[in-house]
Amino acid sequence: MGNSFGGAVNFVDLDRYPIDHDCQARRDLLTSAQALIKADGSAVLKGFIKPEKIGELEDWKLLFAGDRHF
């Protein structure tokens, strides 16, 4: 998979959520998230975004959101 996520991987806690490469932990994460979505309609991934990067995402949202809602 490599860099197919671009700069997004800089924001994700890849130790906790190894979405950047194929491994058993990634497959387990996907299976769990899919089961939660099927059961509840959503999956909450606590700590998915690195805490130190949340401010940058908030800045980005304000810059590009316009009238959109997140």
N, C-alpha and C positions, 0 to 999 in steps of 0.2 A: 504494500500500500504506500509506503514511503511518504513523500511530501504531497500526496494528493489532497490533503486537508489544508495545504497552504499555511498561512499564518495562524489559523485557528488553533493549531496544536500548541501554540505558545500560551494559550489561555486555559487549556485543559490539564488537569492533574493526571498525567499519563502513568504515573506510578499506581494510582488507584484505579484509573479507567484506561487501560492500554488499548485505545482505539486506533493507534497508529501502526500496528502490526498484527499479523495473524498469530494468535497463540490461544491456549486453552482458556486463559483468564478473559480474553476478549470474547470468545465464543460463549463462555458462561454468562458474561455481562449481557450480551445480546439476547440469549435465551431468557434470562431473568427479566430484562426490560420488555421483551415481547410478551411474556406471560402477564406482567403487570398491565400492559396496555390492553391486552385481551380481556383481562378481568375488570379493570377499573377505568380504562379509557386513557390512562396516562401513566407515565413512569417518572418518578422523582429520583434524580441522581444527585444526592447530597454530596457536596464537595467536588462536583464535576469541574467547576471553574475554580482556578487557583484564587485564593482570597486576595492576593496582592494584585490581581488583574481585574477585579470587579469594577474598580473605579474607571479603568480604561474602557470597559464595556459600557458603563453608564455614560461616559463622555461621548462615545461613538453613537449611542442611542439618541442622545440629545442632538447631536450634529446631523444625523441622517433620518431621524424618525419622522419629522414633519408632523402631519396629522395622524400618523399611524399609531396604533395601540399595541403594546406588547404584553 
